[in-house]
């Protein structure tokens, strides 16, 4: 199968599963807020954020490294897996111990300790499942990954409904969540063993050191990302209350639900970008441009709509006690636009072997995030946390651009980006005029207007439209 067709097929698989999963996540957020209330959902969010900060320790970026290296050298896949798998198991055990020792020595309440324990197993199983998924991505066959991910979300939703209607405790809910993720991980490994490669164990201290030396930049990025995106929740509880955590995380979860599109497109493109960078620089630049432009065109209407319609969206989806969530949602929607842009830059740096540089840049962004949270959250509460997201993402983009320009020719953006800005302003004005109408009517008008604006401003050339058509119909030369 040609490169373009593989990318399209993988994108369709992942996007379809993620669309289903994110729809379920929307329902899950609504159920959890109604089931747990403001304080209960705040405690749930705080415990989740605490454990996720240590998540990088469970695999130290080895899963990310596995995708790149196996995609480049598939003949050595067995060797990569046999040495990396035992190391991941050792690291996961260390993660489990460390994340639970801190609550014990810090005199947390029994409920907080137990919730943390269950969430640590939840993340442990998630890390193991992602290792198996990395093997599937490296072979550019992501159908089972898509099925398992969507199934996990569905079972979490059903579990939440059961606990809500049967009035079960938060402890029971989180414990069952961990069991669901454990089943996902076990199923993923069984599938890898059956379809791709034999799972075996090889031990070599030298190989382990070499592997960690290569993977640690990915681990640092995971750590910096967790600190950048979770420390705000920890600080909100420290400086304000679990109620503030609940309000902020309600908006944050909505924004997170819409991050699946760039994640999946870039996950599908990543193996091909790695190969094209080595052998075909011109096609590498074109593949990046097409993926980056597609992401921008998706981001513009989503972010614009959230910014203008935030109060109405919160009013429709949640109980009145969560109404103030429109404040962080409005400003996080601006952060989402920068998140979309940043994802494209980070994938490009990793695909070109510059993960060390990106780890350093992410470290700078993490420092910006922590410092600004300390400055803004005590005074501005959830608004301060939202503004910090925007500032940290902008710092990431600005620091990445000098290195990205060495790998990618951005000459195509000289006239394109002003056009996109004009299109965004037109959409925002239209949404503002129509905001009192039914959401379905607004959506229909916006889709029609947006397509017309793309055509009117000639965002795509005729040659590009023909190429997309050939990829979709699998005719002609579809290689990127």
N, C-alpha and C positions, 0 to 999 in steps of 0.2 A: 504494500500500500504506500502511495506517495506521502511525502512529509505533510503536505497541506491537508490531505484527507485524514491522516492519523491525528493531526492536531484538532481538526474539526470534530472527528468522532470522539476523541477523548474529552473535548470541551463539552460536547453534547451530553455524554454520559455524566460527567461531573456536574455540569450545570443543571441537568434534569434532577439529579439526586439532591443537589443543594437547594434548588428551588423548592422541592418537596420538603426538605429538612427545614429550611428557613420559614416556610409557611407553618410548619409544625412548631418551630421555635416561637413564632408570634403567639400561637395559641398557648404554648407552654408558659410564656411570660405572663400572659393574661391570667391563666389559671393559678400560677404561683402567687401573683400579687393578691388575688382574691382569696386564695386558700390560706396564705400565711399572714396577710395584712402587712402594714407598713413596717412594723418592728420585726416580724418574723422574716419577711423578705430581706430586710436589712441585714439580719444575722446570717441568713443563707448567703447573701452576696459577699459579706465580709469574710466568711470562712472560705468561700470559693476563691476569692481574691488572694487570701493569705497563702493557700496551698499552691495556687498557680504560679506564684513568684518563684517557687523552688522547682517548678516543672522541668526546667532546663537540665537539672541534675539527673533526671531519669534516663536520658540518652545522650546528653552532651553534644547535640547536633549531629550525631552519627547517622541518623535517618536522613537528614538533608544531604550529607556527604554521599550516602549510599546511592541516592537518585542520580547524582551527577556522575559518579565514577562508574557505576554499572552501565549507565546509558552510553558512556564513552568506550568502555571495555567489557562488553557482555561476555566475552570468552572467559573472563576472570570472575564472573558473578559468584560462582561457588566459593571461591577463595575469600572474597569480600564478606560474604554472608557467614561463613564458618568461623571467621575470626571476630567479626563485629557483634554477632548475636550473644555470645557469652559475656562480652564486655557490657552490652546493654543490660543484661540481666543483673550483673554485679552493680552497675550504676543505679538501676531501679531499686534494688534492695537498700542501697545507701540513701537514696531519696526518701524511701519509706521511713527509715529510722530517724533521719534528721528532722523531717517536717513534723514528726510527732513528739520529739524530745522537747522542743521549744515550748509548746503549750504546757507540758508537765512542769518544767522548771520555772515557768512564768506564772504559775498558780491560776491558770484559766479555770473556769467552772467546768463541772463534769460534762454538761451538755456541749459546751464549746469544744472540749477535748474529743468527745465522741464524734461530733460532726466533722471535725478536722480529720480524725482517723478514717472515717468513711470516704471523705473527699480525697484523702491521700491514695486509697485503693482505687478510687474512680480515675484519678490522673495516672496512676501506675498502669492500669489496664489500657488507658488511652494511649500512653506512650508505646506500649508493646504493639497495639493495633496499628499505630502510625509507622512503626518499623516495618510491619508486614505490608502496609500500603505503599511504603517507599519502594519496595521490591516491585510491586505492581506498576508503579509510575515509571520505574527505570525501564521496564519492558514495554512501556506505553500501552498497557492493557488495563484499563481502569474501571471496567464494568462492575466487577465484584466489589471494589471499593465503594462505588456509588451506591450499590444495593445495601451494603452493610451500614454505611453512614446513615442513609435514609431510614433503615429499619431501626437503628439505635434511637434516632430521634422519635420515631413512632412509639417505641416501647417506653421511652421516658415520658411521653405525653400520656399514654395509657396508665402508667404508674402514678403520675400526678393526679389524674382524674380519680383513680381508685382511692388514693390517700385522702383526697379532698372530700369525696362523698362518704367515706367510711370514717372520717375524722381521725386519721392517723397522725402521729407526731412527725415533726421535721426530721428526727433521727431515723425513723423508719423510711421516710422518703429518700434520704441521702444514701442509706444502706442499700436499698433496692437499685438506686442509680448505679452504684458501684458494681452490683451483680450484673446489670445489663451491659455495662462496658466490658466486664470480664468475659461474657459470652461473645461479644463482638470480637475481642482480641483472639480468643480461642478459635473462632470460626475463620478469621483472617489467616491465621497460621496454618490451619488445616488446608485451606485453599491454596496457599503458597506451596506447601509441601506436595500437594497433588498436581498442580498445574505448572509450576515454574522451575523449582529447584529443590533438591533434597536439603533439608535443614540438618546441619551437623555442627559439632563444636570442635574448635581448634584453639590451642592455648599457646601464646607466645608473648612474653612481656615486652619484647622489642616491637612486635607488631602492634600491640596495644598502645605503646607510647607513640608510635608513628601515627596511628589512627587518631588518637586524641590530639596530637599536634596539628593534624589537618582539620579536625572537626571543631576544635575549640572556638574558632571565630563564629561558627554557626551557633554554638552554645552561648557565646557572649551576646549575640544578637537576640536570642531567645530570652536571656536574662534581662537585657536592656529593654526589650519590648515589654516583658512582664512588669518591670519596674515602672516603665513609662505609662502603661495602661492600667496598672492595679494599685500603684502607690496612692493614687488619688482617693480610692475607696478606703484604704487604711487610714489616710489622714482625715477624711470626712468623719469617720467614726471617732478618731482621736480628738479632733477639734470641735465636733458638733454632736452627732448622734447616729444611731442606726436608722432613724427615720430619714436623715439626709442621705445616707447610703442608699436607702430604698428608692428615694426620689431620683437621685442621679443615675443609679444603675438601671432603673426602668427605661430612661432615655437612652442610656448607653447600650442596652441590649437591643433596642430597636435599630440603632445605628449599626451594631455588630451584625445584625441579621442581613444587612445589605452589603456586607463586605465579601460575600461569597462569589460574586461575579469576577472581580479581578483576581481573587485567590485561585479560582478554578481555571480561568483562561491562562494565567501565568504558570500554573502548575502543569497544564497541558503543553504549553509552549517551551517550558524550561529545558527538557531534554533536547529538543531540536535546536534551541538557541545555543546550547553547549556545543553541539556538533557543528553547527554552521559557523560558529566563531572560529573554530579551528581550521575549517576547510574552505568556507565560502563567505568571506566578509561582507560582500555586497548583499547576498541573500540574508545574512544575519541582520544587517541594518534594515532591510525591507520587512523582515519578520517582526522586528521590534516595533517599527513604525506602525504596522497594521494592528498589532495587538494594543499598542499604546493609544492609538486613535480610537479604536473600538471601546476601550475603557473610558476615555474622556466623553465619548458620545453617550455612554450609559450613565455616567456620573452626573452630567449636567441636569437632566430633568429630575433625577432622584433628589439630589441635594437642594435644588431650587424649590421643589415641591415641599420638602420637609421644612425648609426655612420659613416659608410663607404660611403654611398650614399647620404648624406645630401645635398651637392651642386646640384646634379642632380635632386633630388626630388623637391627642391624649384624652380629650373629652369623650370621644367615641369608644376608645379601646379600654379605658381603665376606670376604676371606681373614683368618686370625687376626692378621696384622700390623697390621690396621686396627681391631682390636677397641676400642681406646681412643676411637674416633670416637663412641661412644655418649655420652660426656660433653658434647661440644659439641652433639650432636644433641638431647639432652634440653633444654638451655637455649635453643637456637635455635628449638625448637618454641614456646616462649613468645614469642620475638621474632616468629615468624610470625603469631601472633594480632594483634600490634600493627601488623605490616606490612599485613595485610588492612584494618585500620581506617584506617591512614594513607593507603592508596591511595584510599579513598573521599573523604577530605578533600582530597587533592591534586587529584583530578579536578574536584571541585566548585569549588575556587579558580580553576583554570585555565579552566573553562567559564564562570565569571562575570567573566572578565577581570582576575582578581587574581593573575596569574602573577608579578608583581613582588613581591607580598607573600610568596607561597610560596617564591620564590627566596631571599628574605631569611631566611625561617624555615628553609629547608633549609641555608642557610649556618650558622645557629646550631647546627643538629643536626650538621652536619659538624664544627664546632669541638668539640662535645661528644664526638663519636666519636673524633676524633684525640687529644684530650687523655686520654680514658679509656683508649684503646688504649695510649698511652705509659705510663699509670699501671699498668694491669692486666696487659698481656701479658708484660712482663719477669718479673713475679712469678708469675702464674697460668697462663701459656702459653695453650693453646686455651680453657680455661675463661674466662680474662680476655677473650679476643676475643668469646666468645659473650655474656658479660654486657654488653659494650659495645654489641652489637647491640640488646639490650633497652633499655638506657638511652637510646640515640640515637633509637630509634623512639618511646619515651615522650615525649621532649623535643619531637619533631616534632608529636605529637598535641596536647600541652598548649599549644604555641605557636600551633597552627592554630585551635584551638577558638574563641577570641574573635572571629576573623574569620569563621569558618564560621557562627556563631550569627547574624551579621548577614544571612546569605543564606538560612539554613535554619531552620525551626521544629522544634526537637527536643522539643516537648511530648509527642510520642508515645512517647518513651523513658523517661518518668518511672517507669512501671510495667513496661515491657518489659525493661529492662536487669537489674533484680533477678531476673526470671524466668529470663533467660538464664544468669545466674550460678549459680542453683540447678540448672538443667539440666546445666550443665558439671560441677558437683561430683558430681551423681548419676552421670554418665557416667564420670568419673574413678574413682569408687569401684567401679563395675561392672567396668571394665577391670582394676583392681587385683585384684579377686577372681578374674577369669577369665584372668589373664596366662599361666598355665601351660598353658592349653588350646590346641588348634590354632587358628591365626590365622583360618581360614575360619569356624570355629564362633564365635569372638569377633566377627567382622565381622557375621555373620547376627544374633546376639543384639543387638549394638549398634544396627544399622539398625532392627530392630523396636522396641527400647526408645526410640530417639531419635524415631521417628515418633510413638510413643505419648506421649512427653513433650511434643512440640510441640502435639499435639491437647489433651492434658490441661491444659496451661498456657495454652491459647488464644493461642498466639503469632500466629496469623493470625485475623482476623475472618472471618465467613461471607461478607461482601461482598468482601473481598480474595480469598478463595478462588474466588468466582464470577468475579471479574475475571481472575484468572490462567487460569481455565478458558476464558473467552471468547477470551483471547489465543491459547491453545494450539489452540483449535478454530476460530479466525478467524471468530468470530460476534459480532455486536453491535458496540458502540462500544469499540474496543480502543485508542484513543489514550490515551497517558499524560498 
